[in-house]
Amino acid sequence: MHVISRKRLLEAAETHADIGAPLDIWYRIAKKAVWKNLMEVRRELPTADAVKEFTVFNIKGNAYRLITEINYRTGRIFVRHVLTHAEYSKGAWKR
């Protein structure tokens, strides 16, 4: 898979010092992956959930949410948001 917008991961790590290592682990897994559907994603990252057209990952023991769009056909992952659990719960990211 090819992760698009790695810059957002780095920005999130700068904003929240405690998320750098967990995001790096996610990035390394996603970069090597060859996922064809959500079931395959969940085999490697069981916290993945489908929310509308997004795939949402729990990061750092549910403290953060990584919101992505995965194009399984092209093998690209688009990072849309990295939010705290509280920010995610407000739902503004869905608009």
Contacts in CASP RR format, 6 or more apart in sequence:
PFRMAT RR
TARGET T0000
AUTHOR 0000-0000-0000
METHOD contacts of the structure
MODEL  1
MHVISRKRLLEAAETHADIGAPLDIWYRIAKKAVWKNLMEVRRELPTADA
VKEFTVFNIKGNAYRLITEINYRTGRIFVRHVLTHAEYSKGAWKR
1 30 0 8 1.000
1 31 0 8 1.000
1 32 0 8 1.000
1 33 0 8 1.000
1 34 0 8 1.000
1 35 0 8 1.000
1 70 0 8 1.000
1 75 0 8 1.000
1 76 0 8 1.000
1 77 0 8 1.000
2 31 0 8 1.000
2 75 0 8 1.000
2 76 0 8 1.000
2 77 0 8 1.000
3 9 0 8 1.000
3 27 0 8 1.000
3 30 0 8 1.000
3 31 0 8 1.000
3 76 0 8 1.000
3 77 0 8 1.000
3 79 0 8 1.000
4 76 0 8 1.000
4 77 0 8 1.000
4 78 0 8 1.000
4 79 0 8 1.000
5 78 0 8 1.000
5 79 0 8 1.000
5 80 0 8 1.000
6 27 0 8 1.000
6 79 0 8 1.000
8 79 0 8 1.000
8 80 0 8 1.000
8 81 0 8 1.000
8 82 0 8 1.000
9 23 0 8 1.000
9 24 0 8 1.000
9 27 0 8 1.000
9 79 0 8 1.000
9 82 0 8 1.000
11 82 0 8 1.000
12 19 0 8 1.000
12 20 0 8 1.000
12 23 0 8 1.000
12 64 0 8 1.000
12 82 0 8 1.000
13 19 0 8 1.000
13 20 0 8 1.000
13 23 0 8 1.000
13 24 0 8 1.000
16 64 0 8 1.000
16 84 0 8 1.000
18 60 0 8 1.000
18 63 0 8 1.000
19 59 0 8 1.000
19 60 0 8 1.000
19 63 0 8 1.000
19 64 0 8 1.000
19 82 0 8 1.000
22 59 0 8 1.000
22 60 0 8 1.000
22 61 0 8 1.000
22 64 0 8 1.000
23 59 0 8 1.000
23 66 0 8 1.000
23 82 0 8 1.000
26 45 0 8 1.000
26 57 0 8 1.000
26 59 0 8 1.000
26 66 0 8 1.000
29 44 0 8 1.000
29 45 0 8 1.000
30 77 0 8 1.000
33 40 0 8 1.000
33 41 0 8 1.000
33 44 0 8 1.000
34 75 0 8 1.000
35 41 0 8 1.000
35 44 0 8 1.000
35 70 0 8 1.000
35 72 0 8 1.000
35 75 0 8 1.000
36 72 0 8 1.000
37 72 0 8 1.000
38 48 0 8 1.000
38 50 0 8 1.000
38 55 0 8 1.000
41 48 0 8 1.000
41 55 0 8 1.000
41 70 0 8 1.000
42 48 0 8 1.000
45 57 0 8 1.000
47 57 0 8 1.000
47 58 0 8 1.000
47 62 0 8 1.000
48 55 0 8 1.000
48 56 0 8 1.000
48 57 0 8 1.000
49 55 0 8 1.000
49 56 0 8 1.000
50 56 0 8 1.000
51 67 0 8 1.000
51 94 0 8 1.000
52 94 0 8 1.000
53 69 0 8 1.000
54 67 0 8 1.000
54 68 0 8 1.000
54 69 0 8 1.000
54 80 0 8 1.000
55 67 0 8 1.000
55 68 0 8 1.000
55 69 0 8 1.000
55 70 0 8 1.000
56 65 0 8 1.000
56 66 0 8 1.000
56 67 0 8 1.000
56 68 0 8 1.000
56 88 0 8 1.000
57 65 0 8 1.000
57 66 0 8 1.000
57 68 0 8 1.000
58 64 0 8 1.000
58 65 0 8 1.000
59 65 0 8 1.000
59 66 0 8 1.000
59 82 0 8 1.000
62 85 0 8 1.000
63 84 0 8 1.000
63 85 0 8 1.000
64 82 0 8 1.000
64 83 0 8 1.000
64 84 0 8 1.000
64 85 0 8 1.000
65 81 0 8 1.000
65 82 0 8 1.000
65 83 0 8 1.000
65 84 0 8 1.000
65 85 0 8 1.000
65 87 0 8 1.000
65 88 0 8 1.000
66 79 0 8 1.000
66 81 0 8 1.000
66 82 0 8 1.000
67 79 0 8 1.000
67 80 0 8 1.000
67 81 0 8 1.000
67 82 0 8 1.000
67 83 0 8 1.000
67 88 0 8 1.000
67 93 0 8 1.000
68 77 0 8 1.000
68 78 0 8 1.000
68 79 0 8 1.000
68 80 0 8 1.000
69 77 0 8 1.000
69 78 0 8 1.000
69 80 0 8 1.000
70 76 0 8 1.000
70 77 0 8 1.000
70 78 0 8 1.000
71 77 0 8 1.000
71 78 0 8 1.000
80 93 0 8 1.000
81 93 0 8 1.000
83 93 0 8 1.000
87 93 0 8 1.000
END
